[in-house]
């Protein structure tokens, strides 16, 4: 996850006009990560 974040931040710096697209992707990654950490049994 840290590697993906570093890559996204680098790309955001190189392509500032596409920043919103990278933010959508990062939000999706964080949502998936949080969902995978939820307990399986209530």
N, C-alpha and C positions, 0 to 999 in steps of 0.2 A: 504494500500500500504506500509506503514511504517513497519507493521508486516512482510509482505512478504520479504521486503528488509532485515530486521534483520535476518530472518530465512535463507535467501540465503547467507548472509555474514557469518553466523555461519557455515553453511554447507561448504562454500568455504574454511573456515579455517580448518575444519576437514578433508576435501577431496580435497587437493590442486591439485591433478591430474585430477579432474573433473571440475576445475575452468572454463574452456572454456564453458562447457555445462551450468553452472549456469549463465554465462554472456549472453549466447544466450537467456535464459529464461528471464533474467532481461531486456534485450533490447526489447524483445517482450512485456513485461508488460508495459514498458515505452511508447512504440509505441501505444499500445492500450489506455493507459491513455491520451496521447496527442490527439489521434484521437477522443476520447470521449469529449474532451474539445473544439473541433472546433465548430464554430457557425453553426446552421442548415440552416440558410438562408443567401445567399450572400448579 
